[in-house]
Amino acid sequence: MKKHIRIEESYLRSKMLKEFKSIDNLRFLSLIVHQYVEYFLNELIVKNVKNPELIIDDRELGTFFKKFTILKAIGLFDRRPDVLRNIEVIMKVRNYYAHNMMTDNKIPRLIIDKILTMALPKKVHETIRNGKQVPDDIINALKKMKVPEGYVDEGEGKYLTLFIGPIDETNEYSIIAPFIVGSILTIESLKYLSV
């Protein structure tokens, strides 16, 4: 594992949203999302552990799962079970695609069921940053993605309002959309967690 390199936040967000917009396939999207979640797990380890290099740069402790387990063990997700659940879903979706090379393009029922367990707000104003407004670039990126109409709405005062509609197994985007939204909410929330 190479050493963790810190990246300027606005550049990272811009890169992430650009990558999310360019992918219309859940297999590749899950791999990219997993990378961004791992980056922020590394950031949390740097912020909350006395000797983070022993975890991040160590071959034995440096896996995604082990870093996630260490952060759970120190209580980082105690007040945010929604973030914990979403990371577990992201992990399961990514692992499915990473270890099932011969899967066809149709999203399997097992994965749809996992995505449906993501913690997503329903017809409520969701402010990502502890009461602060959601950055315009995130709102704009979500609107430009191939998300079925009604999933993302700017709402009053530029708060992000998500209307999670029914899943239509014949429409891949109705499955990808909640995964994208849940992933972005999770990644944004990871930035502000602390023990």
N, C-alpha and C positions, 0 to 999 in steps of 0.2 A: 504494500500500500504506500503510495507516495504521500508526502507531507501535505497537510491541509493548507491551502492557500486562500487567504481572505480576498473576497471580490467586492468591489464597490456596489452598494445596494441598488442604485438606479440602473446601473449597467446590467446587473444580474437579473433584475425584474424585467427589463426590456428584452434581454436574451431569452429568458424563460417564456415570456408571452409570445415572442416571435416563433419560438420552436413549437409551442402549443398550437399556434394558429396554422403552422405548416403541416401538421400531422393529422390525417383523417382516419387513422387506423389505431384501434385500441392496443394492439400488441406493441407498437412502437411508442405510443403515448405512455403506456405503463412503464416502459424502460426509462424514458426521459423524466417522468414525474419522480420515479424512484431515485434518480440521480440528484434531483433538486432537494428532495426530502433528506437524503443522506448528507448533502452539503450543510443543511441547517441542523441536522443532528450533530455534525462535527462542530458547528458554531456553538451549540448548546453545551457540548462537552468542554470546549475551550473556555466558555463562560462559567461553568459550574463545577469543574474538577480541577484540583490542585496541580496535577501533572497530566494534562491532556494528551501529551505526546505518547504516553504509555498505552493509551487506548487507541487514538487515531492512527498512529504510525506503527503500532505493534501488529505483527502478522496474526497472532492468536486472538487478540481482542478487537482487531480492526474491521471485522465484518459488519455489515449493516445490522444484522440481527443482534449481534452482541452489543453494539453501541446503543441500539434501541433498548435492549434489556437493562443495560447499566443505567440509562436515563430513567427507565421505569422504576428501578430499584432505589434510586435516590429521591423518588417521589415527584419527579418533574411533571408528570401528567395527572397527579392526584386531583387537581382542581379543573382539569380539562379532559374529561373522559371522551368528549367528542373528538378531540385531536388524536387521542390514543386509538380510538376505534377506526378513524379514517386512515391512520398510518398502517394499522393492521390490514385493512382492506387493500390499500395501495400495495403492501407487501405481498398479499395473496394473489392479487391480479398480476403483478409483475412476475412472481414466481411461477404462476401457471404458464404464462407465455414464454418465460425463460427456459422452462423445462419441457415444453410440449411443442417441439419444432414442426410437427406434421399437422398441427391444427389448421382447419380451413378458416376462411375469412369470417364465417358466421360466429358471432359471440356465443359461447356455450351458456346454457342455462345456469350452470354452477357459478360462472363469473357474473352474470346478470344478478343473481341472488346476492352475491357478495356486494356488488355496487349498491344494491337497494338497501344495504345495511349502513351505508355511509351516513354520517351525521350531517344532514342538510336542512337548512331552515325552510319552512313552508309558509309562503305568503306573509313573511315578516321582514322587517328591515334588519339586515344583518350588517353590523359594523365590524369590520375585521380587527381594527386596531384599538381595542379597549375603549370604544366610544368615539374614536376619531373617525373622520370621513375616509372612505375608501378612495385610494388614489385614482385619478381620472384615467390613467393609462390602463389600469386593470378593468375598469368599467368599459372603456372603449374596446379593449382587446376581447373581452367576453362578448360584446355586441357583434364584433366582426367575425368571430368564430362561427363555424357551421353549427350553431346551436339552434334547435327548433324555437320558433317565435314563442315568447311567453316565458322562457327560462330566465332571461336576464332583462331587468328593467332598471333604469337609473333611479327611479323613485324620487321622492321629494328630498331636497337638500343633498342630492348626489349620494345618497346612501344606496348601497347595493341591495336590491330586492330580487329574490329568486323565487320563481314560481316553478316548482318541480312538478311536472305533469306526469301522466301515466307512461309507463315504459311500453314502447311498441317494438316487439322483437323483430319486426320486418324493417324498422328504421334504425340503423346502427347509430345515428346521431342522437336518438332519444336515449340511448344507453351511454354513449360517450359524453353527452352534455353533463349529466350529474357527476360523472367521474371527473371531468375537467373542473367543474365548479367546486366540488368537494376537495379536490387536490389543491386548487389555488387558495381556498379558505384555510386549508391545513398548513400549507407552506407559509402563508402570511401570518398565521397564528404562531408558528414555531419561532418566528423572529422575536416574539415578545414573552415567551415562557421563561420563568425562572423559579428556582426552588424557594 
